[in-house]
Amino acid sequence: MTVDVSGLEAFAAELARTGGTLERQARQVVSRGALNIKRDWSANARSSSGRYAPHYPSSIGYDLVTTPLGAGAVIGPDKGATQGALGNILEFGTSRQGGHNDGGRALAAEEPRFLAAVEQLARDLL
């Protein structure tokens, strides 16, 4: 049995040639998505936290991380910032009160934009 892998070899060669560019572009896509989620989360929190946690929205930030699999981001309240430690309670609630799901709503809003950007990146590569 024989298998024609010429297309795969060409793809591997193209990937090797554009690897640095692809990595940089992927990091930009992740960074843009993380910033959008951070902004939306902060805006959601501003409208839901009210007078009880006025500093909480400004505690939300993000850090870009690089892993062997690519780029990623950690997004959420900085527990060391003023009222940032309230994040778990405000986001997920307690046994007596439901959470606001500010971060979850921000993530859901960004998902289609992020997926479209990743798909465009893949199309640009091919």
PATIVEX-466959 format. One record per residue: residue number from 0; x, z, y of N, C-alpha, C in turn. Coordinates in steps of 0.02 Angstrom, whole numbers. Example, Ala and Ser with C-alpha at 12.3 -4.5 7.8 and 13.67 -1.06 7.14 Angstrom:
<sites>
+-----+--------+--------+---------+---------+--------+----------+--------+--------+---------+
|   k | n.east |   n.up | n.north | ca.east |  ca.up | ca.north | c.east |   c.up | c.north |
+-----+--------+--------+---------+---------+--------+----------+--------+--------+---------+
|   0 |    660 |    390 |    -284 |     615 |    390 |     -225 |    660 |    390 |    -165 |
|   1 |    642 |    354 |    -112 |     684 |    357 |      -53 |    645 |    394 |       2 |
+-----+--------+--------+---------+---------+--------+----------+--------+--------+---------+
</sites>
This chain:
<sites>
+-----+--------+--------+---------+---------+--------+----------+--------+--------+---------+
|   k | n.east |   n.up | n.north | ca.east |  ca.up | ca.north | c.east |   c.up | c.north |
+-----+--------+--------+---------+---------+--------+----------+--------+--------+---------+
|   0 |     42 |      0 |     -59 |       0 |      0 |        0 |     45 |      0 |      62 |
|   1 |     28 |    -40 |     111 |      66 |    -42 |      173 |     18 |    -27 |     231 |
|   2 |     46 |      1 |     284 |       7 |     18 |      343 |     42 |    -11 |     404 |
|   3 |      4 |    -43 |     446 |      32 |    -71 |      508 |     29 |    -17 |     562 |
|   4 |     86 |      7 |     582 |      90 |     60 |      633 |    121 |     34 |     697 |
|   5 |    121 |    -31 |     707 |     152 |    -59 |      767 |    118 |    -35 |     830 |
|   6 |     52 |    -28 |     829 |      17 |     -2 |      887 |     35 |     70 |     901 |
|   7 |     43 |    109 |     849 |      62 |    179 |      856 |    133 |    184 |     883 |
|   8 |    177 |    142 |     859 |     246 |    143 |      884 |    248 |    124 |     958 |
|   9 |    208 |     74 |     978 |     205 |     55 |     1049 |    178 |    112 |    1091 |
|  10 |    125 |    146 |    1066 |      96 |    203 |     1102 |    147 |    259 |    1109 |
|  11 |    184 |    274 |    1055 |     235 |    326 |     1058 |    289 |    309 |    1108 |
|  12 |    309 |    245 |    1110 |     360 |    224 |     1158 |    335 |    232 |    1230 |
|  13 |    272 |    213 |    1241 |     242 |    219 |     1308 |    236 |    292 |    1328 |
|  14 |    216 |    334 |    1282 |     211 |    406 |     1295 |    279 |    436 |    1312 |
|  15 |    331 |    415 |    1275 |     398 |    440 |     1290 |    420 |    417 |    1359 |
|  16 |    402 |    357 |    1378 |     422 |    330 |     1443 |    386 |    366 |    1500 |
|  17 |    323 |    382 |    1491 |     283 |    412 |     1544 |    274 |    488 |    1537 |
|  18 |    308 |    518 |    1489 |     297 |    589 |     1475 |    302 |    635 |    1535 |
|  19 |    354 |    627 |    1577 |     362 |    670 |     1635 |    306 |    660 |    1685 |
|  20 |    288 |    597 |    1696 |     233 |    581 |     1742 |    167 |    610 |    1716 |
|  21 |    155 |    600 |    1652 |      93 |    626 |     1621 |     89 |    701 |    1628 |
|  22 |    144 |    735 |    1615 |     145 |    808 |     1620 |    130 |    831 |    1691 |
|  23 |    159 |    797 |    1740 |     148 |    814 |     1810 |     74 |    802 |    1829 |
|  24 |     47 |    745 |    1807 |     -22 |    728 |     1822 |    -71 |    777 |    1788 |
|  25 |    -56 |    795 |    1726 |     -99 |    842 |     1690 |    -98 |    910 |    1726 |
|  26 |    -40 |    930 |    1749 |     -36 |    994 |     1786 |    -77 |    991 |    1850 |
|  27 |    -78 |    933 |    1883 |    -118 |    924 |     1944 |   -193 |    929 |    1928 |
|  28 |   -214 |    899 |    1873 |    -284 |    901 |     1853 |   -305 |    974 |    1839 |
|  29 |   -263 |   1010 |    1803 |    -277 |   1081 |     1788 |   -278 |   1122 |    1852 |
|  30 |   -231 |   1109 |    1896 |    -227 |   1147 |     1959 |   -289 |   1135 |    2002 |
|  31 |   -310 |   1072 |    2007 |    -370 |   1056 |     2046 |   -431 |   1089 |    2016 |
|  32 |   -438 |   1086 |    1950 |    -495 |   1118 |     1917 |   -495 |   1194 |    1927 |
|  33 |   -437 |   1225 |    1922 |    -432 |   1297 |     1932 |   -450 |   1317 |    2003 |
|  34 |   -428 |   1277 |    2052 |    -444 |   1291 |     2121 |   -520 |   1284 |    2133 |
|  35 |   -550 |   1233 |    2104 |    -622 |   1224 |     2111 |   -660 |   1283 |    2081 |
|  36 |   -639 |   1306 |    2022 |    -672 |   1363 |     1990 |   -663 |   1426 |    2032 |
|  37 |   -603 |   1437 |    2057 |    -589 |   1495 |     2099 |   -635 |   1495 |    2161 |
|  38 |   -639 |   1438 |    2194 |    -680 |   1433 |     2255 |   -754 |   1445 |    2239 |
|  39 |   -778 |   1412 |    2185 |    -849 |   1421 |     2167 |   -863 |   1492 |    2145 |
|  40 |   -817 |   1522 |    2107 |    -826 |   1592 |     2085 |   -830 |   1638 |    2146 |
|  41 |   -785 |   1628 |    2194 |    -786 |   1669 |     2254 |   -851 |   1661 |    2293 |
|  42 |   -874 |   1598 |    2299 |    -936 |   1585 |     2335 |   -995 |   1617 |    2298 |
|  43 |   -997 |   1610 |    2232 |   -1050 |   1643 |     2192 |  -1049 |   1718 |    2202 |
|  44 |   -989 |   1746 |    2201 |    -982 |   1819 |     2208 |  -1002 |   1842 |    2277 |
|  45 |   -988 |   1802 |    2328 |   -1008 |   1820 |     2396 |  -1084 |   1827 |    2401 |
|  46 |  -1119 |   1782 |    2366 |   -1192 |   1785 |     2370 |  -1222 |   1837 |    2323 |
|  47 |  -1187 |   1856 |    2270 |   -1217 |   1903 |     2222 |  -1193 |   1975 |    2229 |
|  48 |  -1133 |   1986 |    2256 |   -1107 |   2054 |     2258 |  -1134 |   2094 |    2316 |
|  49 |  -1158 |   2060 |    2367 |   -1191 |   2094 |     2424 |  -1148 |   2146 |    2458 |
|  50 |  -1181 |   2197 |    2482 |   -1146 |   2249 |     2521 |  -1108 |   2298 |    2477 |
|  51 |  -1121 |   2297 |    2411 |   -1090 |   2345 |     2367 |  -1019 |   2328 |    2348 |
|  52 |  -1001 |   2264 |    2351 |    -933 |   2243 |     2334 |   -911 |   2187 |    2381 |
|  53 |   -905 |   2202 |    2446 |    -890 |   2149 |     2495 |   -819 |   2120 |    2488 |
|  54 |   -774 |   2157 |    2458 |    -705 |   2133 |     2451 |   -692 |   2098 |    2385 |
|  55 |   -738 |   2104 |    2339 |    -729 |   2074 |     2272 |   -717 |   1998 |    2275 |
|  56 |   -755 |   1959 |    2313 |    -744 |   1887 |     2312 |   -673 |   1866 |    2331 |
|  57 |   -641 |   1903 |    2375 |    -572 |   1885 |     2395 |   -521 |   1906 |    2343 |
|  58 |   -541 |   1943 |    2292 |    -494 |   1963 |     2239 |   -485 |   1908 |    2186 |
|  59 |   -526 |   1857 |    2189 |    -526 |   1805 |     2137 |   -471 |   1754 |    2153 |
|  60 |   -429 |   1741 |    2103 |    -375 |   1694 |     2111 |   -361 |   1659 |    2045 |
|  61 |   -305 |   1623 |    2042 |    -286 |   1590 |     1980 |   -211 |   1583 |    1976 |
|  62 |   -186 |   1579 |    1915 |    -116 |   1567 |     1901 |   -112 |   1509 |    1853 |
|  63 |    -68 |   1462 |    1867 |     -56 |   1407 |     1821 |     -7 |   1431 |    1768 |
|  64 |    -17 |   1410 |    1707 |      28 |   1428 |     1651 |     46 |   1365 |    1613 |
|  65 |    107 |   1364 |    1589 |     130 |   1308 |     1547 |    140 |   1334 |    1477 |
|  66 |    112 |   1299 |    1429 |     118 |   1317 |     1359 |    149 |   1259 |    1322 |
|  67 |    169 |   1270 |    1260 |     194 |   1213 |     1220 |    142 |   1157 |    1212 |
|  68 |     79 |   1173 |    1220 |      26 |   1123 |     1213 |      8 |   1090 |    1279 |
|  69 |     34 |   1114 |    1334 |      19 |   1083 |     1399 |      8 |   1135 |    1453 |
|  70 |    -31 |   1115 |    1503 |     -44 |   1158 |     1560 |   -110 |   1195 |    1552 |
|  71 |   -114 |   1253 |    1582 |    -175 |   1293 |     1580 |   -179 |   1336 |    1642 |
|  72 |   -232 |   1373 |    1648 |    -241 |   1417 |     1706 |   -278 |   1481 |    1684 |
|  73 |   -259 |   1535 |    1717 |    -294 |   1599 |     1708 |   -329 |   1611 |    1775 |
|  74 |   -395 |   1616 |    1773 |    -435 |   1620 |     1834 |   -477 |   1684 |    1831 |
|  75 |   -479 |   1720 |    1887 |    -522 |   1780 |     1888 |   -499 |   1829 |    1940 |
|  76 |   -531 |   1887 |    1942 |    -514 |   1937 |     1991 |   -447 |   1970 |    1975 |
|  77 |   -409 |   1984 |    2028 |    -346 |   2020 |     2021 |   -364 |   2094 |    2021 |
|  78 |   -353 |   2127 |    1965 |    -374 |   2197 |     1959 |   -337 |   2243 |    2007 |
|  79 |   -280 |   2221 |    2034 |    -243 |   2261 |     2082 |   -268 |   2252 |    2153 |
|  80 |   -310 |   2202 |    2165 |    -337 |   2190 |     2232 |   -396 |   2236 |    2245 |
|  81 |   -413 |   2243 |    2308 |    -470 |   2285 |     2327 |   -533 |   2260 |    2292 |
|  82 |   -564 |   2303 |    2254 |    -625 |   2292 |     2216 |   -617 |   2241 |    2159 |
|  83 |   -556 |   2216 |    2146 |    -545 |   2170 |     2091 |   -559 |   2201 |    2024 |
|  84 |   -549 |   2266 |    2019 |    -561 |   2300 |     1955 |   -636 |   2303 |    1937 |
|  85 |   -678 |   2285 |    1984 |    -750 |   2284 |     1970 |   -771 |   2220 |    1934 |
|  86 |   -724 |   2175 |    1924 |    -739 |   2109 |     1895 |   -778 |   2112 |    1830 |
|  87 |   -756 |   2152 |    1783 |    -791 |   2155 |     1718 |   -863 |   2178 |    1726 |
|  88 |   -874 |   2227 |    1768 |    -942 |   2254 |     1778 |   -985 |   2202 |    1814 |
|  89 |   -958 |   2172 |    1867 |    -998 |   2124 |     1905 |  -1012 |   2060 |    1865 |
|  90 |   -963 |   2039 |    1827 |    -971 |   1977 |     1789 |  -1016 |   1986 |    1728 |
|  91 |  -1003 |   2039 |    1689 |   -1038 |   2047 |     1625 |  -1092 |   2100 |    1625 |
|  92 |  -1093 |   2143 |    1675 |   -1145 |   2195 |     1679 |  -1128 |   2257 |    1639 |
|  93 |  -1176 |   2301 |    1636 |   -1170 |   2364 |     1599 |  -1231 |   2370 |    1554 |
|  94 |  -1236 |   2426 |    1520 |   -1294 |   2438 |     1478 |  -1358 |   2447 |    1519 |
|  95 |  -1350 |   2462 |    1584 |   -1407 |   2473 |     1627 |  -1423 |   2415 |    1673 |
|  96 |  -1376 |   2370 |    1682 |   -1386 |   2316 |     1729 |  -1351 |   2253 |    1704 |
|  97 |  -1384 |   2196 |    1709 |   -1355 |   2133 |     1688 |  -1300 |   2110 |    1734 |
|  98 |  -1257 |   2066 |    1709 |   -1203 |   2039 |     1749 |  -1226 |   1981 |    1792 |
|  99 |  -1181 |   1961 |    1837 |   -1197 |   1907 |     1883 |  -1176 |   1838 |    1856 |
| 100 |  -1129 |   1837 |    1810 |   -1105 |   1774 |     1780 |  -1078 |   1726 |    1833 |
| 101 |  -1047 |   1753 |    1885 |   -1020 |   1711 |     1939 |   -966 |   1664 |    1913 |
| 102 |   -920 |   1690 |    1873 |    -867 |   1649 |     1845 |   -893 |   1599 |    1794 |
| 103 |   -940 |   1620 |    1753 |    -969 |   1576 |     1703 |  -1004 |   1517 |    1735 |
| 104 |  -1040 |   1529 |    1790 |   -1074 |   1476 |     1825 |  -1024 |   1428 |    1858 |
| 105 |   -970 |   1456 |    1885 |    -918 |   1414 |     1916 |   -884 |   1370 |    1863 |
| 106 |   -871 |   1398 |    1805 |    -840 |   1361 |     1750 |   -887 |   1304 |    1727 |
| 107 |   -951 |   1319 |    1720 |    -999 |   1268 |     1698 |  -1004 |   1212 |    1749 |
| 108 |  -1000 |   1228 |    1813 |   -1004 |   1177 |     1865 |   -943 |   1132 |    1865 |
| 109 |   -885 |   1159 |    1849 |    -823 |   1120 |     1850 |   -813 |   1079 |    1787 |
| 110 |   -842 |   1099 |    1731 |    -830 |   1065 |     1667 |   -837 |    989 |    1670 |
| 111 |   -892 |    962 |    1695 |    -898 |    889 |     1695 |   -846 |    854 |    1739 |
| 112 |   -829 |    884 |    1795 |    -777 |    855 |     1839 |   -709 |    857 |    1805 |
| 113 |   -694 |    912 |    1772 |    -630 |    919 |     1739 |   -624 |    869 |    1681 |
| 114 |   -676 |    864 |    1641 |    -675 |    817 |     1585 |   -668 |    745 |    1610 |
| 115 |   -701 |    728 |    1665 |    -695 |    661 |     1693 |   -623 |    648 |    1717 |
| 116 |   -591 |    698 |    1746 |    -522 |    690 |     1769 |   -474 |    682 |    1710 |
| 117 |   -486 |    718 |    1656 |    -443 |    712 |     1596 |   -454 |    643 |    1565 |
| 118 |   -516 |    620 |    1562 |    -529 |    554 |     1534 |   -497 |    499 |    1576 |
| 119 |   -499 |    507 |    1643 |    -466 |    458 |     1687 |   -391 |    458 |    1677 |
| 120 |   -362 |    516 |    1668 |    -291 |    522 |     1654 |   -273 |    485 |    1590 |
| 121 |   -314 |    493 |    1539 |    -303 |    459 |     1475 |   -309 |    383 |    1484 |
| 122 |   -359 |    360 |    1521 |    -368 |    289 |     1534 |   -308 |    260 |    1572 |
| 123 |   -283 |    298 |    1621 |    -225 |    276 |     1660 |   -163 |    270 |    1616 |
| 124 |   -158 |    312 |    1567 |    -101 |    311 |     1521 |   -103 |    248 |    1477 |
| 125 |   -162 |    229 |    1456 |    -170 |    171 |     1412 |   -169 |    109 |    1454 |
+-----+--------+--------+---------+---------+--------+----------+--------+--------+---------+
</sites>
